[in-house]
């Protein structure tokens, strides 16, 4: 579960995308979401998460349809404790 606050307003055609960043390898898409007018958002990742293999969770701003890999610098990068 991702809970965020104070996210910047998005321009038309853009959306937030969550990423799972493995301890080795490329980031994997983990869903698209929008914030409310105050910049708050909650995003639930469906299915299990392999904590042993996940190094971090990140959020970037992407085209509205999402991306296969991040196209912008992540706004949030949260390390996952082992």
C-alpha positions as CSV (number, residue, x, y, z in Angstrom):
1,X,0.0,0.0,0.0
2,X,1.3,3.4,-0.9
3,X,0.0,6.5,0.9
4,X,1.2,9.8,-0.4
5,X,0.5,13.5,0.4
6,X,1.4,16.8,-1.1
7,X,1.8,15.4,-4.6
8,X,2.1,18.1,-7.3
9,X,-0.9,18.7,-9.6
10,X,-0.5,16.9,-12.9
11,X,-0.8,18.4,-16.4
12,X,-3.4,17.0,-18.8
13,X,-2.4,13.6,-20.2
14,X,-0.1,12.7,-17.2
15,X,-0.6,10.2,-14.4
16,X,1.3,8.9,-11.4
17,X,2.9,5.4,-11.8
18,X,4.3,3.3,-9.0
19,X,7.3,1.1,-9.6
20,X,8.8,-1.9,-7.9
21,X,12.6,-1.7,-8.0
22,X,14.2,-5.1,-7.5
23,X,17.5,-5.5,-5.7
24,X,18.9,-6.3,-9.2
25,X,17.3,-5.6,-12.5
26,X,15.0,-3.0,-14.1
27,X,12.1,-1.3,-12.4
28,X,8.7,-3.1,-12.9
29,X,5.4,-1.2,-13.3
30,X,3.1,-1.5,-10.2
31,X,0.1,0.5,-11.2
32,X,-1.3,3.9,-12.1
33,X,-3.1,6.3,-9.8
34,X,-4.2,9.9,-9.4
35,X,-4.2,12.2,-6.4
36,X,-7.1,14.1,-5.1
37,X,-7.2,18.0,-5.3
38,X,-5.2,18.3,-2.1
39,X,-2.4,16.1,-3.5
40,X,-3.2,13.0,-1.4
41,X,-3.3,9.5,-2.9
42,X,-3.6,5.9,-1.9
43,X,-2.6,3.1,-4.2
44,X,-2.9,-0.6,-3.5
45,X,-0.6,-3.1,-5.2
46,X,-2.7,-6.1,-6.2
47,X,-1.1,-9.5,-5.4
48,X,1.8,-10.5,-3.3
49,X,5.1,-8.6,-2.9
50,X,8.4,-10.4,-2.6
51,X,10.1,-8.3,0.0
52,X,13.4,-10.3,-0.3
53,X,13.7,-9.3,-3.9
54,X,12.4,-5.7,-3.7
55,X,14.9,-3.0,-3.1
56,X,12.6,0.0,-3.3
57,X,9.2,1.4,-4.3
58,X,9.1,4.5,-6.4
59,X,6.6,6.9,-8.0
60,X,7.1,8.9,-11.2
61,X,4.9,11.0,-13.4
62,X,4.2,9.3,-16.7
63,X,2.0,9.6,-19.8
64,X,-1.7,8.8,-19.0
65,X,-1.5,5.3,-20.4
66,X,1.5,4.5,-18.3
67,X,5.0,3.4,-19.3
68,X,7.0,0.2,-19.5
69,X,9.9,1.9,-17.8
70,X,10.2,5.2,-15.9
71,X,10.4,8.2,-18.3
72,X,10.9,10.9,-15.6
73,X,13.0,11.1,-12.4
74,X,10.9,9.6,-9.6
75,X,9.3,11.9,-7.1
76,X,9.4,9.3,-4.4
77,X,11.9,6.5,-3.8
78,X,11.3,4.5,-0.6
79,X,13.8,1.7,0.3
80,X,12.3,-1.6,1.4
81,X,13.9,-3.0,4.5
82,X,15.2,-6.6,4.4
